C-alpha cells in the first residue's frame, strides 16, 4: 500500500484507495498450492495417509474387533475391556496385526484420493476457493476412486486384525481368500464403503469449513499465525462428527469383510439391507453403533494428522518450486 512504500516510490498525484475492512493482504501474498503437478499431490497425499493410519492403527484394531461380532472373542462394547482382552491374548503386537496391509493400501489410496480431489476441486470450483459444494462433490469423486484402490487391502487388514485370526500374514490372507472365496471377496464391501464414505465426506467437509470459518472469525488478526491450530482443530471436529454419523454403515462394512472368519457370520447376500436386517435381528439396533467411540477416537486425531501432513507436503513442494524458479 502507498503508506508502506519508500519515499522515492511515492507519487503525490496517485490517489490512495482505501481497502475494505475485511481485506486481508496475507491471503494474497501467501503462496497458493494450486497449480502443483499431479504427482506432487499424489506424494503429499500418500505420505499423509501413511502417517494418519499408522499413528492410529491400534485404535482401528480395537474398533474392528468390537464391530466384528459373531463368535469372535471380543463381545464387549467397552474400549477398556476390548483393549485388555487383545493385550492379554496376543500382547501389544496384537494391536498391530494387519499393519502391513494398511501400509500397502493407505499410501496408494490416499495418493489417488488427494490427487483426484485437487483436480476435481479445480474443475468444479470455477475459481472460487470458498465453494463448499464443489469441495463436497470433489470429495465424493475422490472417495469413489480411492475406495476402489483401498478396499481389497482394507479387507485383508480387518481379517488380520481379528483376534485368533487364521492367517499368518498379508500374503497368506490374499492367497487363501483368492483360492477359497475368489476375487470378488476383496470387493464384497465396496458398495457399502462408497455408500458410507460419500456422506462421511459431505459431513466432514461441511463441518470442517464451518468450524474453520468460525475459528478464523474469532481472532482474524491471528488467523495466519494460528493456521495450523485452526486446521487441526477443525479437522478433528469434522472427522469425529462424520465418523459418528456413518458408524452403522461401518459396522455393516466390517461384518461383510470379516464374514466367515473367526466364527463371524457369513451372509448369503451382500445386500446392505439384508446385512442390516441380520445384525438388527441378532443383536438389536444398538449393535449398529458398536465401536462408535473408538471410531470417533480414530477419526478425530486422524483427520487432524492427515490434513496437517498433507498441507505440509504441499507447502514443501510449493517452496521447492518457488526456490527452483528463483522467485523471492
C-alpha positions in Angstrom: 0.0 0.0 0.0 1.1 3.6 -0.5 1.8 4.2 3.2 4.3 1.4 3.2 6.3 2.5 0.1 9.7 4.1 0.4 9.8 7.9 -0.4 11.4 7.6 -3.8 8.5 5.4 -5.0 5.7 7.6 -3.6 3.9 9.8 -6.1 1.7 12.6 -4.7 -0.5 12.5 -7.8 -1.6 8.9 -7.2 -5.0 8.5 -5.5 -5.0 6.4 -2.3 -7.8 3.8 -2.5 -9.0 2.7 1.0 -9.2 -1.1 1.4 -12.4 -2.7 2.7 -12.5 -3.8 6.4 -12.4 -7.5 5.5 -9.3 -7.2 3.3 -6.5 -9.5 4.4 -3.3 -9.0 2.4 -1.7 -12.1 3.9 -4.2 -14.2 1.9 -2.9 -12.7 -1.3 0.8 -12.8 -0.6 0.8 -16.3 0.9 1.8 -19.0 -1.6 -1.1 -20.8 -3.2 -1.0 -24.6 -3.7 -3.0 -24.6 -6.9 -1.0 -25.5 -10.0 1.1 -28.2 -8.5 1.7 -31.2 -10.7 -0.4 -34.3 -10.4 2.4 -36.4 -8.9 3.1 -33.8 -6.2 -0.5 -34.1 -4.9 -0.1 -37.9 -5.0 3.1 -37.9 -3.0 1.8 -35.4 -0.4 -1.4 -37.5 -0.1 0.4 -40.8 0.1 2.6 -39.6 3.0 -0.4 -38.1 4.8 -2.4 -41.3 4.5 0.5 -43.4 5.7 1.2 -41.2 8.8 -2.5 -40.9 9.6 -3.3 -44.7 9.6 0.0 -45.9 11.1 -0.3 -43.5 14.1 -3.9 -44.5 14.8 -3.7 -48.2 13.9 -4.2 -49.7 17.5 -7.4 -47.7 17.9 -8.6 -49.1 14.5 -7.8 -52.7 15.7 -10.0 -52.2 18.8 -12.8 -50.8 16.6 -12.7 -53.7 14.2 -12.8 -56.3 16.9 -15.7 -54.6 18.6 -17.7 -54.4 15.3 -17.0 -57.9 14.1 -19.4 -59.6 16.4 -20.2 -63.3 15.8 -18.5 -66.0 17.8 -15.3 -63.8 18.0 -13.8 -63.4 21.4 -14.4 -59.6 21.7 -18.1 -59.1 22.5 -18.0 -56.1 24.9 -18.6 -52.6 23.7 -16.2 -51.3 26.3 -13.0 -49.9 24.9 -11.1 -50.7 28.0 -12.2 -54.4 28.1 -11.5 -54.8 24.4 -8.0 -53.3 24.8 -7.3 -55.5 27.8 -8.6 -58.6 26.0 -6.3 -58.0 23.0 -3.2 -57.3 25.0 -3.8 -60.3 27.3 -4.4 -62.7 24.4 -1.8 -61.5 21.9 0.3 -58.9 23.6 1.0 -55.4 22.3 1.8 -56.9 18.9 -1.9 -57.9 18.6 -2.8 -54.2 18.3 -0.7 -54.0 15.1 -1.8 -57.2 13.3 -2.6 -56.2 9.7 -0.5 -53.1 9.7 1.4 -54.4 6.7 -1.8 -54.5 4.7 -2.6 -50.9 5.8 0.9 -49.8 4.7 0.3 -51.3 1.3 -3.2 -49.9 0.9 -3.2 -46.5 2.6 -0.4 -44.9 0.6 -1.7 -45.6 -2.9 -5.3 -44.9 -1.8 -4.6 -41.5 -0.3 -2.4 -40.6 -3.3 -5.4 -41.3 -5.5 -7.8 -39.5 -3.1 -5.9 -36.2 -2.8 -4.9 -36.0 -6.5 -8.4 -36.7 -7.7 -9.8 -34.3 -5.1 -7.5 -31.4 -6.1 -8.1 -31.8 -9.8 -11.9 -32.1 -9.3 -11.9 -29.1 -6.9 -10.1 -27.0 -9.6 -12.6 -28.1 -12.2 -15.8 -27.6 -10.2 -14.9 -24.6 -8.1 -14.7 -22.3 -11.1 -12.1 -20.1 -9.5 -14.0 -19.7 -6.2 -11.9 -21.1 -3.3 -14.8 -20.9 -0.9 -17.2 -23.1 -3.0 -18.2 -25.6 -0.3 -20.5 -27.5 -2.8 -17.5 -28.0 -5.1 -15.4 -29.3 -2.2 -18.1 -31.8 -1.2 -18.6 -33.1 -4.8 -14.9 -33.3 -5.3 -14.6 -35.3 -2.1 -17.2 -37.8 -3.3 -15.4 -38.3 -6.6 -12.2 -38.8 -4.7 -13.8 -41.3 -2.4 -15.2 -43.5 -5.2 -11.7 -43.6 -6.8 -9.7 -44.2 -3.6 -12.0 -46.8 -2.3 -11.5 -48.9 -5.4 -7.8 -48.9 -4.5 -8.1 -49.4 -0.8 -11.0 -51.8 -0.3 -9.0 -55.0 -1.1 -6.3 -54.2 1.4 -8.8 -52.9 3.9 -10.5 -56.3 3.8 -7.1 -58.1 4.4 -6.3 -55.7 7.2 -9.6 -56.3 9.0 -9.3 -60.1 8.8 -5.8 -59.9 10.2 -7.0 -57.6 13.0 -9.4 -60.2 14.3 -8.5 -62.0 17.5 -7.3 -65.6 16.7 -7.1 -64.7 13.0 -6.3 -67.8 11.0 -4.0 -66.0 8.6 -0.2 -65.8 9.0 0.2 -62.5 7.2 -0.8 -60.4 4.3 0.3 -62.7 1.5 -1.2 -65.8 3.2 -4.5 -64.0 3.6 -4.5 -62.8 0.0 -3.7 -66.2 -1.4 -6.3 -68.1 0.8 -9.1 -65.6 0.0 -8.4 -66.0 -3.7 -8.4 -69.8 -3.5 -11.3 -70.2 -1.2 -13.6 -67.3 -2.0 -12.5 -65.8 -5.3 -11.5 -62.3 -6.3 -15.0 -60.9 -5.7 -14.4 -61.4 -1.9 -12.0 -58.5 -1.9 -14.7 -56.1 -3.1 -17.6 -57.6 -1.1 -17.9 -54.4 0.9 -17.1 -51.9 -1.9 -20.7 -50.7 -2.3 -21.1 -50.3 1.4 -17.8 -48.5 1.7 -18.7 -46.0 -1.0 -22.1 -45.5 0.5 -20.5 -44.9 3.9 -17.7 -42.6 2.7 -19.9 -40.4 0.4 -21.9 -39.0 3.3 -18.8 -39.1 5.5 -17.0 -36.9 3.1 -20.0 -34.5 2.8 -20.4 -34.2 6.6 -16.6 -33.9 7.0 -16.1 -31.1 4.6 -19.2 -29.2 5.6 -18.3 -29.4 9.3 -14.6 -28.6 8.5 -15.4 -25.4 6.5 -17.9 -24.2 9.1 -15.6 -24.7 12.1 -12.6 -23.3 10.3 -14.5 -20.2 9.3 -15.9 -19.7 12.9 -12.4 -20.1 14.4 -10.9 -17.7 12.0 -13.5 -15.1 12.7 -12.9 -15.3 16.4 -9.4 -14.0 16.0 -8.9 -12.7 12.4 -5.7 -10.8 13.3 -4.0 -14.1 14.3 -5.5 -16.2 11.5 -2.3 -16.5 9.6 -0.1 -17.4 12.7 -2.7 -19.9 14.0 -3.4 -21.6 10.7 -2.1 -25.0 11.8 -4.1 -24.9 15.0 -7.2 -23.9 13.2 -6.8 -26.6 10.5 -6.1 -29.3 13.1 -9.0 -28.3 15.4 -11.5 -28.1 12.5 -10.2 -31.3 11.0 -10.5 -33.2 14.4 -14.1 -32.0 14.9 -15.1 -32.7 11.4 -13.6 -36.2 11.5 -15.3 -37.1 14.8 -18.7 -35.8 13.6 -18.6 -37.6 10.3 -17.4 -40.8 12.0 -20.3 -40.8 14.4 -22.9 -40.3 11.7 -21.6 -43.1 9.5 -20.9 -45.7 12.2 -23.9 -48.0 11.2 -22.5 -48.4 7.7 -19.1 -49.0 9.1 -20.4 -51.9 11.1 -22.0 -53.4 8.0 -18.7 -53.0 6.1 -16.7 -54.7 8.8 -19.1 -57.6 9.0 -19.1 -58.0 5.2 -15.3 -58.0 5.1 -14.9 -60.4 8.0 -17.7 -62.8 7.3 -16.9 -66.5 7.7 -13.6 -65.7 9.6 -13.0 -66.4 13.3 -16.6 -67.5 13.7 -18.1 -64.3 12.3 -21.4 -64.7 10.5 -21.4 -65.4 6.7 -24.2 -63.7 4.8 -26.0 -65.3 1.9 -26.5 -61.9 0.3 -24.1 -58.9 0.0 -27.1 -56.6 0.1 -26.6 -53.8 2.6 -30.3 -54.0 3.6 -30.1 -57.8 4.2 -27.0 -57.3 6.4 -28.7 -54.6 8.3 -31.6 -56.9 9.0 -29.4 -59.8 10.1 -27.5 -57.5 12.5 -30.6 -55.9 14.0 -32.4 -59.3 14.3 -29.5 -60.8 16.1 -28.2 -58.0 18.4 -30.8 -55.2 18.1 -30.5 -51.7 16.8 -27.9 -50.8 19.4 -25.4 -53.1 17.7 -25.4 -50.8 14.7 -23.5 -48.3 16.8 -21.0 -50.8 18.1 -17.5 -49.3 18.0 -18.7 -45.7 17.7 -16.4 -44.4 20.4 -13.1 -45.9 19.1 -14.2 -44.9 15.6 -14.5 -41.3 16.7 -11.3 -41.5 18.7 -9.6 -42.8 15.5 -11.0 -40.2 13.0 -10.7 -37.1 15.2 -6.9 -37.1 15.5 -6.5 -39.0 12.2 -8.2 -36.1 10.3 -6.0 -33.6 12.1 -2.9 -35.6 11.4 -3.8 -36.3 7.8 -4.7 -32.7 6.8 -1.7 -31.2 8.6 0.7 -33.6 7.0 -0.9 -33.1 3.6 -0.8 -29.3 3.8 2.9 -29.5 5.0 3.7 -31.7 1.9 2.0 -29.2 -0.4 3.9 -26.3 1.2 7.2 -28.2 0.8 6.6 -28.7 -2.9 5.4 -25.1 -3.3 8.6 -23.7 -1.6 10.7 -26.1 -3.6 9.1 -24.8 -6.8 9.5 -21.2 -5.8 13.2 -21.6 -4.9 14.0 -23.5 -8.1 12.2 -20.8 -10.1 14.3 -18.1 -8.5 11.3 -16.4 -7.1 11.9 -14.4 -3.9 
